[in-house]
Amino acid sequence: MKIIDPAVSDYLLENCTPADDLLRELAEETRATLPDASVMQISHDEGEFLTMLVRLIGARRVVEVGVFTGYSSICIARGLPTDGHLLACDVSEEWTAVARKYWERAGVADRIELRIAPALETLRALPADPVLDMAFIDADKVGYPDYYAELVPRLRPGGLIVLDNVLRDGRVLDDSSTDEGDIAMRRMNRIVVEDDRVDSVMLPVRDGVTLARKL
């Protein structure tokens, strides 16, 4: 991301638990076969961050909004216990076909349930009970406020929502930007900080990550 100096980015990755061969292969295949879309894949240090968060809060039930080729899904699923469950929401059969292949190879496919449908429909169909431990949102930015609205009531107390790309390459600071994703993210950031149901912190991890913990 433009907001991170390339030398700092390299240093961050050098001082993080390294990616294994499978994750490196997935990243390489994504870059080779989807060069224009590959920027949507999370970096490895952010993937390790997700795995650590899942383990730290003892998550067993997780929702992911936005799967792409499955890198973040693997990182989340690796943090779950063997009987944990990740509901992965996406609309692309093409991209998630790559994800399915790597989930199997990673040995985590039995923990992941993929739903191909508009994520908002999937979330609204979930039971209203507050039983989710964690949710990761990394999808269309315009949809973030609606995804968040559906997920917060379904989180258990102490549950965590992780929102990616909250800085939008720093454009959230530029009120003159008319990009609909930038506008939506500025709105999303206000929603979180004003939500008295959660405590939140925004971190300068890659393109910005917000953690919102339900009270």
Backbone as ProteinMPNN parsed JSONL, in Angstrom:
{"seq_chain_A": "MKIIDPAVSDYLLENCTPADDLLRELAEETRATLPDASVMQISHDEGEFLTMLVRLIGARRVVEVGVFTGYSSICIARGLPTDGHLLACDVSEEWTAVARKYWERAGVADRIELRIAPALETLRALPADPVLDMAFIDADKVGYPDYYAELVPRLRPGGLIVLDNVLRDGRVLDDSSTDEGDIAMRRMNRIVVEDDRVDSVMLPVRDGVTLARKL", "coords_chain_A": {"N_chain_A": [[0.841, -1.197, 0.0], [0.381, 2.307, -0.608], [0.665, 3.833, 1.66], [2.523, 2.683, 3.244], [5.942, 2.605, 3.604], [8.045, 1.041, 1.223], [10.436, -0.189, 2.137], [9.928, -0.432, 4.855], [7.73, -2.124, 4.708], [8.924, -4.476, 3.703], [10.58, -5.03, 5.865], [8.706, -5.518, 7.891], [7.562, -7.916, 6.978], [9.793, -9.555, 7.029], [10.169, -9.841, 9.715], [8.197, -11.437, 10.803], [6.341, -14.396, 11.492], [7.145, -16.68, 9.027], [5.533, -17.261, 5.833], [4.251, -20.451, 4.882], [5.033, -23.054, 2.434], [2.659, -23.625, 1.056], [0.998, -21.341, 1.372], [2.606, -19.45, 0.127], [2.578, -20.462, -2.468], [-0.133, -20.198, -3.089], [-0.377, -17.393, -3.045], [1.32, -16.757, -5.171], [0.033, -18.05, -7.335], [-2.346, -16.602, -7.382], [-1.424, -14.02, -8.073], [-0.397, -14.609, -10.599], [-2.554, -15.594, -12.126], [-4.649, -13.858, -11.709], [-3.909, -11.07, -12.195], [-4.823, -8.377, -12.201], [-6.615, -8.306, -10.124], [-5.274, -9.2, -7.932], [-4.363, -7.519, -5.945], [-6.264, -7.511, -4.027], [-5.793, -9.521, -2.286], [-4.863, -10.321, 1.019], [-1.903, -9.317, 2.832], [0.894, -11.314, 3.995], [1.655, -10.826, 6.676], [-0.643, -9.687, 7.71], [-2.307, -11.867, 7.505], [-1.138, -13.608, 9.399], [-1.693, -12.092, 11.617], [-4.491, -12.327, 11.739], [-4.739, -15.098, 12.278], [-3.555, -15.149, 14.813], [-5.323, -13.51, 16.282], [-7.678, -15.061, 16.233], [-6.839, -17.246, 17.757], [-6.165, -15.971, 20.165], [-8.612, -15.051, 21.22], [-9.91, -17.381, 21.497], [-11.648, -18.299, 19.493], [-14.389, -20.035, 18.011], [-16.541, -19.964, 16.317], [-16.777, -18.324, 13.385], [-17.231, -15.704, 10.996], [-16.594, -14.848, 7.658], [-16.538, -12.216, 5.446], [-16.129, -11.877, 2.212], [-14.066, -13.635, 0.377], [-12.283, -14.107, -1.757], [-9.423, -15.58, -3.119], [-8.923, -17.216, -1.02], [-6.84, -16.943, 0.902], [-6.97, -15.498, 3.376], [-8.973, -17.001, 4.561], [-7.743, -19.48, 5.031], [-5.834, -18.671, 6.901], [-7.477, -17.834, 9.031], [-8.905, -20.218, 9.56], [-6.855, -21.913, 10.342], [-6.359, -21.009, 12.871], [-8.503, -21.886, 14.308], [-10.046, -24.342, 16.513], [-10.18, -27.948, 15.974], [-12.873, -28.582, 15.73], [-13.959, -26.193, 15.036], [-15.723, -23.58, 13.189], [-15.94, -21.888, 10.165], [-17.772, -19.62, 8.434], [-17.806, -18.759, 5.214], [-18.255, -16.121, 3.056], [-19.043, -15.238, -0.24], [-19.326, -14.072, -3.668], [-18.26, -15.031, -5.972], [-17.768, -17.706, -8.043], [-15.579, -18.359, -9.572], [-13.234, -17.234, -8.304], [-13.406, -18.421, -5.758], [-13.152, -21.074, -6.395], [-10.446, -21.471, -6.638], [-9.82, -20.993, -3.979], [-11.11, -23.188, -2.69], [-9.58, -25.347, -3.57], [-7.109, -24.87, -2.319], [-7.878, -24.818, 0.352], [-8.46, -27.522, 0.784], [-5.923, -28.639, 0.389], [-4.59, -27.443, 2.475], [-5.688, -28.7, 4.602], [-7.898, -27.747, 5.975], [-10.446, -27.663, 5.027], [-12.641, -28.942, 6.116], [-13.432, -27.3, 8.129], [-14.523, -25.099, 7.011], [-17.283, -23.494, 5.644], [-18.605, -22.647, 2.653], [-20.522, -20.089, 1.27], [-22.054, -19.171, -1.601], [-23.364, -16.374, -2.521], [-25.034, -13.175, -2.347], [-23.541, -11.474, 0.308], [-24.983, -10.079, 2.251], [-27.52, -11.215, 2.18], [-26.907, -13.781, 3.102], [-25.992, -13.202, 5.71], [-28.257, -12.042, 6.894], [-29.899, -14.215, 6.994], [-28.911, -15.744, 9.016], [-29.208, -17.172, 12.342], [-30.499, -15.092, 14.964], [-29.265, -15.186, 17.382], [-26.704, -14.264, 19.742], [-23.961, -15.579, 19.098], [-21.634, -15.667, 17.643], [-18.099, -15.624, 17.505], [-16.2, -14.144, 16.162], [-15.733, -11.951, 13.353], [-14.659, -11.275, 10.056], [-14.326, -8.69, 7.851], [-13.862, -8.036, 4.564], [-14.539, -6.967, 1.905], [-16.711, -5.635, -0.641], [-16.612, -2.188, -0.286], [-18.732, -0.413, -0.025], [-20.687, -1.981, 1.029], [-19.945, -2.413, 3.663], [-21.117, -0.987, 6.009], [-23.682, -2.192, 6.166], [-23.044, -4.924, 6.461], [-21.71, -4.856, 8.898], [-23.798, -3.959, 10.543], [-25.473, -6.18, 10.574], [-23.829, -8.094, 11.741], [-22.873, -7.284, 14.322], [-25.022, -7.555, 16.307], [-25.091, -10.312, 16.394], [-22.78, -11.14, 17.529], [-21.122, -12.581, 20.317], [-20.775, -11.33, 23.724], [-17.644, -9.814, 24.095], [-16.875, -10.729, 21.675], [-15.414, -10.255, 18.394], [-15.118, -7.951, 15.722], [-13.39, -7.599, 12.743], [-12.261, -5.248, 10.561], [-11.156, -4.637, 7.319], [-8.991, -2.566, 5.257], [-9.528, 0.071, 6.132], [-8.333, 2.504, 5.844], [-7.985, 3.073, 3.192], [-5.761, 3.586, 1.4], [-5.06, 5.965, 2.554], [-6.921, 7.773, 1.702], [-9.217, 8.228, 3.151], [-8.761, 10.426, 4.608], [-9.116, 12.503, 2.932], [-11.498, 14.583, 2.259], [-12.411, 15.494, -0.138], [-12.442, 13.448, -1.92], [-14.407, 11.621, -4.119], [-14.852, 9.004, -4.562], [-16.834, 6.126, -4.303], [-16.238, 4.035, -2.576], [-14.392, 5.198, -0.819], [-15.99, 7.145, 0.381], [-17.898, 5.504, 1.613], [-16.258, 4.16, 3.425], [-15.334, 6.205, 5.1], [-17.744, 6.81, 6.309], [-18.226, 4.328, 7.535], [-16.135, 4.19, 9.387], [-16.838, 6.24, 11.126], [-19.242, 5.223, 12.121], [-18.384, 3.001, 13.624], [-16.734, 4.146, 15.659], [-18.586, 5.651, 17.002], [-20.328, 3.827, 18.019], [-21.859, 2.598, 20.771], [-21.965, 0.022, 21.569], [-19.626, -1.28, 21.294], [-16.056, -1.473, 21.929], [-13.336, 0.044, 20.273], [-10.434, -0.026, 18.111], [-8.306, 1.471, 15.782], [-5.86, 0.313, 13.629], [-2.651, 0.806, 12.085], [-2.175, -1.319, 10.199], [-1.039, -2.555, 7.279], [-3.352, -1.594, 4.913], [-4.834, -0.443, 6.846], [-6.579, -1.562, 9.658], [-9.394, -2.167, 11.578], [-10.337, -3.053, 14.833], [-13.146, -4.099, 16.475], [-14.59, -4.641, 19.464], [-17.157, -6.35, 21.023], [-19.087, -5.19, 23.714]], "CA_chain_A": [[0.0, 0.0, 0.0], [1.156, 3.535, -0.714], [0.874, 4.466, 2.958], [3.63, 1.997, 3.911], [7.203, 2.671, 2.882], [8.422, -0.312, 0.778], [11.466, -0.76, 3.007], [9.248, -0.818, 6.095], [6.923, -3.297, 4.373], [9.823, -5.628, 3.649], [11.049, -5.305, 7.228], [7.59, -6.127, 8.61], [7.421, -9.303, 6.547], [10.978, -10.29, 7.467], [10.094, -10.024, 11.158], [6.907, -12.069, 11.045], [6.397, -15.822, 11.195], [7.101, -16.741, 7.563], [4.51, -18.06, 5.158], [4.715, -21.772, 4.471], [5.063, -23.241, 0.99], [1.306, -23.591, 0.499], [0.541, -19.955, 1.29], [3.396, -18.791, -0.918], [2.078, -20.936, -3.761], [-1.438, -19.561, -3.307], [-0.139, -15.99, -3.403], [1.911, -16.712, -6.505], [-1.002, -18.391, -8.307], [-3.279, -15.473, -7.458], [-0.773, -12.964, -8.852], [-0.196, -15.039, -11.983], [-3.807, -15.833, -12.846], [-5.57, -12.725, -11.509], [-2.99, -9.952, -11.919], [-5.516, -7.114, -11.932], [-7.381, -8.408, -8.874], [-4.463, -9.782, -6.867], [-4.171, -6.557, -4.855], [-7.288, -7.747, -3.008], [-5.317, -10.528, -1.337], [-4.183, -9.746, 2.185], [-0.478, -9.614, 2.962], [1.105, -12.431, 4.915], [1.657, -10.399, 8.077], [-2.034, -9.536, 8.138], [-2.823, -13.222, 7.699], [-0.66, -14.084, 10.699], [-2.436, -11.312, 12.606], [-5.81, -12.946, 11.864], [-4.575, -16.37, 12.983], [-3.287, -14.863, 16.215], [-6.548, -13.011, 16.905], [-8.572, -16.203, 16.432], [-6.326, -18.026, 18.886], [-6.177, -15.19, 21.402], [-9.954, -14.957, 21.786], [-10.48, -18.725, 21.569], [-12.809, -18.327, 18.595], [-14.854, -21.316, 17.465], [-17.492, -19.656, 15.255], [-16.287, -17.122, 12.708], [-17.797, -15.372, 9.677], [-15.734, -14.049, 6.793], [-17.247, -11.588, 4.329], [-15.127, -11.612, 1.192], [-13.137, -14.766, 0.42], [-11.333, -14.01, -2.86], [-8.858, -16.897, -3.417], [-8.884, -18.048, 0.169], [-5.676, -16.789, 1.786], [-7.412, -15.136, 4.73], [-9.747, -18.131, 5.102], [-6.795, -20.451, 5.562], [-5.238, -18.114, 8.115], [-8.491, -17.891, 10.084], [-9.221, -21.611, 9.883], [-5.721, -22.499, 11.064], [-6.441, -20.603, 14.267], [-9.655, -22.522, 14.939], [-9.903, -25.74, 16.938], [-10.585, -28.872, 14.915], [-14.325, -28.556, 15.58], [-14.382, -24.825, 14.762], [-16.503, -23.387, 11.963], [-15.823, -20.607, 9.471], [-18.732, -19.388, 7.365], [-17.12, -17.893, 4.253], [-19.257, -15.54, 2.158], [-18.527, -14.611, -1.446], [-20.235, -14.181, -4.817], [-17.52, -15.471, -7.153], [-17.433, -19.119, -8.186], [-14.24, -18.45, -10.156], [-12.199, -16.987, -7.308], [-13.472, -19.374, -4.655], [-12.684, -22.382, -6.867], [-9.042, -21.499, -6.219], [-9.835, -21.125, -2.517], [-11.477, -24.556, -2.313], [-8.429, -26.219, -3.841], [-6.084, -24.662, -1.3], [-8.419, -25.251, 1.646], [-8.255, -28.969, 0.858], [-4.494, -28.913, 0.544], [-4.178, -26.964, 3.8], [-6.293, -29.546, 5.625], [-8.867, -26.992, 6.781], [-11.72, -27.593, 4.31], [-13.727, -29.425, 6.972], [-13.823, -26.231, 9.061], [-14.996, -23.949, 6.239], [-18.53, -23.619, 4.885], [-18.663, -21.573, 1.674], [-21.838, -19.7, 0.755], [-21.984, -18.318, -2.78], [-24.588, -15.564, -2.547], [-24.763, -11.861, -1.758], [-23.247, -11.684, 1.728], [-26.032, -9.526, 3.103], [-28.569, -12.233, 2.257], [-26.413, -14.85, 3.972], [-25.945, -12.734, 7.097], [-29.624, -11.836, 7.391], [-30.523, -15.525, 7.194], [-28.335, -16.387, 10.195], [-29.971, -16.993, 13.589], [-30.242, -13.807, 15.619], [-28.588, -15.409, 18.663], [-25.341, -13.716, 19.806], [-23.076, -16.73, 19.324], [-20.412, -15.573, 16.851], [-16.911, -15.187, 18.229], [-15.388, -13.207, 15.387], [-16.072, -11.76, 11.948], [-13.666, -10.539, 9.277], [-14.972, -8.055, 6.699], [-12.904, -7.591, 3.55], [-15.34, -7.131, 0.691], [-17.07, -4.345, -1.242], [-16.595, -1.197, 0.801], [-20.066, 0.178, 0.118], [-21.506, -2.876, 1.835], [-19.451, -2.55, 5.037], [-22.054, -0.609, 7.073], [-24.752, -3.187, 6.288], [-22.475, -6.152, 7.032], [-21.453, -4.563, 10.31], [-25.086, -3.882, 11.232], [-25.983, -7.539, 10.76], [-22.922, -8.927, 12.515], [-22.703, -6.882, 15.725], [-25.979, -8.207, 17.213], [-24.869, -11.758, 16.417], [-21.542, -11.406, 18.264], [-21.196, -12.762, 21.768], [-19.974, -10.346, 24.456], [-16.232, -10.107, 23.926], [-16.618, -11.095, 20.283], [-14.591, -9.288, 17.671], [-15.244, -7.708, 14.288], [-12.161, -7.081, 12.143], [-12.577, -4.591, 9.286], [-9.948, -4.368, 6.551], [-8.952, -1.432, 4.309], [-10.228, 1.216, 6.696], [-7.633, 3.753, 5.499], [-8.156, 3.315, 1.751], [-4.548, 4.261, 0.911], [-5.026, 7.303, 3.143], [-7.927, 8.66, 1.107], [-10.263, 8.576, 4.114], [-8.421, 11.754, 5.13], [-9.376, 13.492, 1.885], [-12.945, 14.751, 2.118], [-12.759, 15.84, -1.515], [-12.545, 12.232, -2.723], [-15.794, 11.248, -4.4], [-14.919, 7.561, -4.78], [-17.894, 5.621, -3.425], [-15.628, 3.229, -1.532], [-13.816, 6.109, 0.175], [-17.109, 7.753, 1.106], [-18.476, 4.467, 2.466], [-15.355, 3.83, 4.525], [-15.385, 7.308, 6.072], [-18.979, 6.598, 7.062], [-18.049, 3.142, 8.372], [-15.252, 4.521, 10.499], [-17.626, 7.027, 12.087], [-20.212, 4.319, 12.742], [-17.724, 2.179, 14.639], [-16.252, 4.919, 16.808], [-19.757, 6.185, 17.701], [-21.172, 2.707, 18.428], [-21.634, 2.352, 22.195], [-22.0, -1.422, 21.832], [-18.287, -1.844, 21.101], [-14.811, -0.727, 22.047], [-12.658, -0.14, 18.988], [-9.131, 0.573, 17.871], [-7.879, 1.419, 14.39], [-4.433, 0.03, 13.591], [-2.039, 1.023, 10.768], [-1.719, -2.583, 9.615], [-1.245, -2.476, 5.829], [-4.237, -0.501, 4.5], [-5.667, -0.074, 7.985], [-7.449, -2.593, 10.205], [-10.097, -1.778, 12.803], [-10.855, -4.101, 15.69], [-14.29, -3.653, 17.271], [-14.903, -5.691, 20.443], [-18.481, -6.143, 21.593], [-19.116, -5.089, 25.174]], "C_chain_A": [[0.878, 1.25, 0.0], [1.461, 4.153, 0.645], [2.0, 3.801, 3.738], [4.868, 2.092, 3.036], [7.621, 1.251, 2.473], [9.478, -0.969, 1.661], [10.869, -1.22, 4.332], [8.406, -2.074, 5.863], [7.777, -4.555, 4.345], [10.284, -6.03, 5.049], [9.957, -5.978, 8.058], [7.467, -7.603, 8.262], [8.604, -10.158, 6.988], [10.916, -10.62, 8.959], [8.72, -10.527, 11.585], [7.105, -13.566, 10.804], [6.219, -16.012, 9.691], [5.953, -17.587, 7.036], [5.088, -19.427, 4.815], [4.606, -21.9, 2.951], [3.677, -23.124, 0.367], [0.802, -22.159, 0.351], [1.324, -19.178, 0.234], [2.911, -19.19, -2.307], [0.729, -20.304, -4.088], [-1.262, -18.105, -3.722], [0.418, -15.871, -4.81], [0.881, -17.041, -7.577], [-1.996, -17.248, -8.481], [-2.685, -14.35, -8.292], [-0.672, -13.335, -10.324], [-1.503, -15.121, -12.764], [-4.804, -14.688, -12.737], [-4.759, -11.459, -11.248], [-3.686, -8.648, -11.574], [-6.234, -7.123, -10.586], [-6.523, -8.814, -7.693], [-4.199, -8.828, -5.709], [-5.201, -6.757, -3.74], [-6.844, -8.78, -1.979], [-4.583, -9.863, -0.181], [-2.707, -10.116, 2.167], [-0.292, -10.711, 4.007], [1.095, -11.989, 6.377], [0.241, -10.167, 8.586], [-2.686, -10.898, 8.34], [-2.402, -13.803, 9.029], [-1.383, -13.365, 11.836], [-3.818, -11.927, 12.833], [-5.728, -14.268, 12.619], [-4.383, -16.135, 14.479], [-4.538, -14.361, 16.934], [-7.515, -14.157, 17.199], [-8.131, -17.004, 17.651], [-6.431, -17.271, 20.203], [-7.559, -15.143, 22.044], [-10.621, -16.321, 21.887], [-11.69, -18.895, 20.679], [-13.104, -19.74, 18.105], [-15.81, -21.097, 16.302], [-17.135, -18.304, 14.655], [-17.015, -16.959, 11.381], [-16.773, -14.528, 8.927], [-16.581, -13.514, 5.642], [-16.197, -11.146, 3.31], [-14.016, -12.642, 1.256], [-11.982, -14.593, -0.56], [-10.742, -15.406, -3.128], [-8.485, -17.686, -2.159], [-7.711, -17.915, 1.112], [-6.111, -16.494, 3.219], [-8.217, -16.258, 5.365], [-8.839, -19.176, 5.716], [-6.21, -19.951, 6.877], [-6.22, -18.156, 9.285], [-8.718, -19.335, 10.529], [-8.088, -22.284, 10.641], [-5.712, -22.112, 12.537], [-7.568, -21.265, 15.029], [-9.301, -23.892, 15.493], [-10.443, -26.657, 15.847], [-12.095, -28.912, 14.702], [-14.845, -27.134, 15.361], [-15.066, -24.714, 13.409], [-16.31, -21.974, 11.435], [-16.847, -20.566, 8.357], [-18.13, -18.347, 6.427], [-18.102, -17.434, 3.192], [-18.588, -14.877, 0.958], [-19.547, -14.794, -2.56], [-19.561, -14.773, -6.041], [-17.215, -16.962, -7.106], [-16.002, -19.267, -8.684], [-13.154, -18.303, -9.091], [-12.211, -18.039, -6.207], [-13.147, -20.798, -5.092], [-11.209, -22.557, -6.522], [-8.972, -21.713, -4.708], [-10.113, -22.555, -2.09], [-10.29, -25.511, -2.466], [-7.386, -26.095, -2.732], [-6.589, -24.988, 0.097], [-8.208, -26.748, 1.845], [-6.792, -29.287, 1.121], [-3.984, -28.496, 1.922], [-4.754, -27.805, 4.934], [-7.302, -28.833, 6.497], [-10.26, -26.953, 6.136], [-12.891, -28.035, 5.177], [-14.191, -28.38, 7.973], [-14.484, -25.056, 8.335], [-16.258, -24.308, 5.47], [-18.625, -22.414, 3.954], [-20.1, -21.332, 1.237], [-21.637, -18.743, -0.419], [-23.336, -17.62, -2.927], [-24.205, -14.173, -2.075], [-24.628, -11.997, -0.234], [-24.361, -11.17, 2.632], [-27.19, -10.511, 3.249], [-28.155, -13.351, 3.215], [-26.441, -14.426, 5.436], [-27.342, -12.572, 7.673], [-30.336, -13.152, 7.651], [-29.972, -16.26, 8.409], [-29.254, -16.228, 11.403], [-29.561, -15.69, 14.276], [-29.456, -13.959, 16.914], [-27.156, -14.879, 18.635], [-24.32, -14.799, 20.121], [-21.773, -16.651, 18.524], [-19.267, -15.063, 17.717], [-16.152, -14.094, 17.485], [-15.941, -13.103, 13.969], [-14.968, -10.938, 11.295], [-14.352, -10.008, 8.032], [-13.903, -7.503, 5.777], [-13.553, -7.794, 2.192], [-15.62, -5.752, 0.096], [-17.27, -3.31, -0.147], [-17.97, -0.566, 1.025], [-20.947, -0.689, 1.021], [-21.101, -2.969, 3.298], [-20.477, -2.158, 6.106], [-23.172, -1.632, 7.272], [-24.23, -4.494, 6.873], [-22.258, -5.982, 8.533], [-22.763, -4.573, 11.107], [-25.673, -5.264, 11.487], [-25.129, -8.353, 11.721], [-22.841, -8.553, 13.995], [-23.734, -7.545, 16.648], [-25.749, -9.705, 17.36], [-23.552, -12.146, 17.099], [-21.842, -11.65, 19.733], [-20.477, -11.603, 22.454], [-18.5, -10.749, 24.421], [-15.866, -10.547, 22.53], [-16.019, -9.934, 19.511], [-14.989, -9.191, 16.211], [-13.945, -7.064, 13.821], [-12.521, -6.525, 10.771], [-11.281, -4.222, 8.577], [-10.123, -3.141, 5.665], [-9.631, -0.175, 4.831], [-9.543, 2.552, 6.405], [-7.697, 4.084, 4.008], [-6.975, 4.086, 1.159], [-4.448, 5.695, 1.427], [-6.111, 8.221, 2.635], [-9.085, 8.98, 2.05], [-10.003, 9.951, 4.719], [-8.786, 12.868, 4.168], [-10.879, 13.598, 1.645], [-13.366, 15.106, 0.7], [-12.875, 14.605, -2.405], [-14.006, 11.835, -2.882], [-15.936, 9.759, -4.719], [-15.917, 6.96, -3.793], [-17.337, 4.735, -2.309], [-15.024, 4.083, -0.438], [-14.909, 6.734, 1.028], [-17.707, 6.745, 2.083], [-17.573, 4.159, 3.658], [-15.28, 4.963, 5.553], [-16.634, 7.164, 6.942], [-18.831, 5.421, 8.021], [-17.19, 3.446, 9.593], [-15.964, 5.345, 11.568], [-18.611, 6.134, 12.841], [-19.568, 3.539, 13.881], [-17.367, 2.999, 15.868], [-17.416, 5.496, 17.622], [-20.674, 5.088, 18.25], [-20.887, 2.359, 19.889], [-21.76, 0.875, 22.568], [-20.609, -2.046, 21.775], [-17.212, -0.887, 21.606], [-14.061, -0.954, 20.741], [-11.286, 0.509, 18.988], [-8.815, 0.402, 16.391], [-6.359, 1.306, 14.371], [-3.874, 0.264, 12.191], [-1.399, -0.253, 10.232], [-2.074, -2.554, 8.132], [-2.163, -1.318, 5.463], [-5.208, -0.118, 5.612], [-6.612, -1.191, 8.383], [-8.084, -2.054, 11.477], [-10.567, -3.03, 13.532], [-11.983, -3.492, 16.52], [-14.721, -4.817, 18.159], [-16.248, -5.392, 21.1], [-18.422, -6.158, 23.113], [-20.08, -6.084, 25.789]], "O_chain_A": [[1.982, 1.245, 0.544], [2.417, 4.918, 0.772], [2.395, 4.303, 4.79], [4.845, 1.706, 1.867], [7.557, 0.341, 3.299], [9.419, -2.174, 1.905], [11.25, -2.261, 4.867], [8.369, -2.972, 6.703], [7.393, -5.583, 4.902], [10.367, -7.215, 5.373], [10.235, -6.893, 8.833], [7.288, -8.443, 9.145], [8.444, -11.341, 7.287], [11.546, -11.577, 9.41], [8.164, -10.093, 12.594], [7.949, -13.957, 9.998], [5.227, -15.543, 9.133], [5.471, -18.503, 7.704], [6.271, -19.548, 4.496], [4.15, -20.982, 2.269], [3.534, -22.584, -0.729], [0.238, -21.805, -0.684], [0.759, -18.342, -0.472], [2.841, -18.358, -3.212], [0.479, -19.92, -5.23], [-1.925, -17.637, -4.648], [0.026, -14.977, -5.561], [0.849, -16.387, -8.619], [-2.434, -16.961, -9.595], [-3.377, -13.783, -9.137], [-0.839, -12.483, -11.197], [-1.549, -14.755, -13.938], [-5.7, -14.557, -13.571], [-4.904, -10.839, -10.194], [-3.193, -7.888, -10.74], [-6.437, -6.071, -9.98], [-6.993, -8.779, -6.556], [-3.851, -9.265, -4.613], [-5.033, -6.236, -2.637], [-7.454, -8.9, -0.917], [-3.779, -8.953, -0.383], [-2.314, -11.111, 1.558], [-1.192, -10.999, 4.796], [0.576, -12.708, 7.231], [-0.05, -10.419, 9.756], [-3.515, -11.07, 9.234], [-3.209, -14.424, 9.721], [-1.652, -13.953, 12.883], [-4.271, -12.039, 13.972], [-6.548, -14.534, 13.498], [-4.972, -16.83, 15.307], [-4.787, -14.746, 18.076], [-8.102, -14.22, 18.279], [-8.956, -17.392, 18.479], [-6.748, -17.859, 21.237], [-7.676, -15.188, 23.269], [-11.771, -16.416, 22.316], [-12.655, -19.559, 21.058], [-12.199, -20.526, 17.826], [-15.895, -21.931, 15.401], [-17.183, -17.276, 15.33], [-17.37, -17.939, 10.726], [-16.167, -13.615, 9.488], [-17.258, -14.276, 4.951], [-15.475, -10.172, 3.522], [-13.121, -12.54, 2.094], [-10.835, -14.896, -0.232], [-11.51, -16.343, -3.347], [-7.806, -18.71, -2.242], [-7.592, -18.705, 2.048], [-5.673, -17.158, 4.158], [-8.154, -16.452, 6.579], [-9.123, -19.7, 6.792], [-6.101, -20.703, 7.845], [-5.833, -18.48, 10.408], [-8.722, -19.634, 11.723], [-8.335, -23.136, 11.494], [-5.12, -22.811, 13.359], [-7.597, -21.22, 16.258], [-8.37, -24.537, 15.011], [-11.088, -26.196, 14.905], [-12.554, -29.242, 13.608], [-16.046, -26.892, 15.487], [-15.001, -25.628, 12.588], [-16.491, -20.994, 12.157], [-16.801, -21.381, 7.436], [-17.965, -17.187, 6.804], [-18.713, -18.254, 2.507], [-17.683, -14.058, 1.114], [-20.503, -15.56, -2.43], [-20.222, -14.998, -7.055], [-16.487, -17.424, -6.228], [-15.29, -20.184, -8.276], [-12.262, -19.145, -8.987], [-11.156, -18.498, -5.769], [-12.891, -21.652, -4.243], [-10.772, -23.649, -6.158], [-8.17, -22.51, -4.22], [-9.425, -23.083, -1.217], [-10.036, -26.36, -1.611], [-6.847, -27.097, -2.264], [-5.801, -25.396, 0.951], [-7.827, -27.192, 2.928], [-6.469, -30.11, 1.978], [-3.068, -29.11, 2.468], [-4.36, -27.648, 6.09], [-7.549, -29.248, 7.629], [-11.156, -26.281, 6.648], [-14.012, -27.558, 4.997], [-15.235, -28.55, 8.603], [-14.955, -24.118, 8.979], [-16.296, -25.298, 4.739], [-18.715, -21.279, 4.42], [-20.81, -22.27, 0.875], [-21.114, -17.642, -0.25], [-24.312, -18.206, -3.395], [-23.152, -14.004, -1.462], [-25.498, -12.567, 0.425], [-24.646, -11.769, 3.669], [-27.774, -10.626, 4.326], [-28.952, -13.807, 4.034], [-26.86, -15.194, 6.302], [-27.582, -12.931, 8.826], [-31.276, -13.202, 8.444], [-30.512, -17.297, 8.795], [-30.002, -15.253, 11.483], [-28.415, -15.252, 14.173], [-29.024, -12.961, 17.49], [-26.464, -15.021, 17.628], [-23.866, -14.928, 21.258], [-20.892, -17.49, 18.711], [-19.45, -14.18, 18.555], [-15.535, -13.225, 18.102], [-16.539, -14.047, 13.452], [-14.415, -10.023, 11.905], [-14.899, -10.78, 7.243], [-13.136, -6.617, 6.153], [-13.167, -8.68, 1.429], [-14.853, -4.813, 0.307], [-18.014, -3.539, 0.807], [-18.321, -0.225, 2.155], [-21.844, -0.182, 1.694], [-21.834, -3.545, 4.101], [-20.693, -2.933, 7.038], [-23.568, -1.91, 8.404], [-24.904, -5.11, 7.699], [-22.587, -6.864, 9.327], [-22.827, -5.124, 12.206], [-26.307, -5.485, 12.519], [-25.646, -9.209, 12.438], [-22.747, -9.442, 14.841], [-23.346, -8.059, 17.697], [-26.17, -10.301, 18.351], [-23.243, -13.33, 17.232], [-22.71, -11.003, 20.318], [-19.645, -10.949, 21.825], [-18.16, -11.902, 24.689], [-14.688, -10.723, 22.22], [-16.109, -8.779, 19.927], [-15.177, -10.204, 15.538], [-13.462, -6.106, 14.424], [-13.029, -7.252, 9.917], [-10.411, -3.574, 9.159], [-11.242, -2.728, 5.361], [-10.243, 0.566, 4.062], [-10.104, 3.611, 6.686], [-7.49, 5.23, 3.609], [-7.16, 5.11, 0.5], [-3.814, 6.54, 0.795], [-6.215, 9.356, 3.1], [-9.857, 9.902, 1.785], [-10.908, 10.571, 5.276], [-8.77, 14.043, 4.536], [-11.457, 12.795, 0.914], [-14.548, 15.028, 0.367], [-13.359, 14.705, -3.533], [-14.744, 11.728, -1.903], [-17.015, 9.304, -5.101], [-15.862, 7.243, -2.596], [-17.902, 4.689, -1.216], [-15.123, 3.745, 0.741], [-14.773, 6.84, 2.247], [-17.991, 7.078, 3.234], [-18.057, 3.926, 4.766], [-15.173, 4.702, 6.751], [-16.586, 7.37, 8.154], [-19.254, 5.495, 9.174], [-17.494, 3.003, 10.701], [-15.723, 5.171, 12.762], [-18.789, 6.275, 14.05], [-20.135, 3.43, 14.968], [-17.662, 2.596, 16.993], [-17.251, 5.797, 18.804], [-21.688, 5.39, 18.879], [-19.8, 1.881, 20.212], [-21.672, 0.518, 23.743], [-20.427, -3.202, 22.158], [-17.417, 0.323, 21.698], [-14.146, -2.037, 20.162], [-11.008, 1.445, 19.739], [-9.026, -0.666, 15.817], [-5.657, 2.092, 15.008], [-4.543, -0.043, 11.204], [-0.226, -0.262, 9.858], [-3.249, -2.531, 7.764], [-1.797, -0.163, 5.679], [-6.267, 0.456, 5.357], [-7.358, -1.709, 7.552], [-7.388, -1.542, 12.354], [-11.123, -3.946, 12.926], [-11.786, -2.48, 17.192], [-15.164, -5.853, 17.663], [-16.45, -4.315, 21.663], [-17.791, -7.025, 23.717], [-20.223, -6.129, 27.011]]}, "name": "protein", "num_of_chains": 1, "seq": "MKIIDPAVSDYLLENCTPADDLLRELAEETRATLPDASVMQISHDEGEFLTMLVRLIGARRVVEVGVFTGYSSICIARGLPTDGHLLACDVSEEWTAVARKYWERAGVADRIELRIAPALETLRALPADPVLDMAFIDADKVGYPDYYAELVPRLRPGGLIVLDNVLRDGRVLDDSSTDEGDIAMRRMNRIVVEDDRVDSVMLPVRDGVTLARKL"}
